[in-house]
Each structure stands twice: as structure tokens, then as C-alpha cells.
Amino acid sequence: PGVGGVTHLDEKPILNTLTEQIMREKIIEQQLVQAVKHKGGICPKFVSPGYDGMPDRLVLLPHGRIAFVELKAPGKKMRPLQVHRKRQLEALGFPVYCIDNSTQLGGMLDAIQTS
């Protein structure tokens, strides 16, 4: 509460901030899956037990186009291990994208399709 019992609109509990970041990342993830489906592809969750730091999703588009995608809440960056895995995959010739905003999806998918 603010002065005299008045609540200021800009005050947010810390827990809600973390929850909101997770929810924003999930929304971007859902939008990615739908955008890939709209392009005729699939976007399975990528799980790699025992090999930490791998990207969250595979993007598989028609004509053999493939990429890895790491999803982050808006403004968040990859952890050092994730950056290392990104470099490893890129050294093998695979494109790897880090997406933290749904406005990046169209450009990323266009780049994958034309690679």
C-alpha cells in the first residue's frame, strides 16, 4: 500500500513478476508452434536428458528446413551453457535462434525457409 493506505498502480509483488515472465515465454512458445504449423511444419519440444543447455524447440519446415529455437521471456538472455550449445550446433551447420518477442517469429521463419 502507498501513503495513507492508497495503493500505487506501479507496485508489483516480486512473485508475480517471475510468474509473468514464465507466462510471457509460454505465450511466445504457443505463437511459435502456431506460426510453424501455419507454414506447413511442425515444432516439437526438444528434450535432451543428460545434455543440458539444448534449445527448447525444433522447427521442421517443408523441403527439409530445420532450425533450433531457444525461447526466452521478453528481455531475457541465454545462460552461458545455452550460448555454448548454440555455438556447438552452429558449428555443425544448424541454425539456432533465440526468440524473446513474438514479433521476431515471422523474420525467423522466413530465414529458415530461404536457407
HELIX and SHEET records of a PDB file:
HELIX    1   1 VAL A    3  GLY A    5  5                                   3    
HELIX    2   2 ILE A   14  HIS A   38  1                                  25    
HELIX    3   3 PRO A   80  ALA A   91  1                                  12    
HELIX    4   4 SER A  102  GLN A  104  5                                   3    
HELIX    5   5 LEU A  105  THR A  114  1                                  10    
SHEET    1   A 3 ARG A  57  LEU A  61  0                                        
SHEET    2   A 3 ARG A  65  LEU A  71 -1                                        
SHEET    3   A 3 VAL A  96  ILE A  99  1                                        
END                                                                             
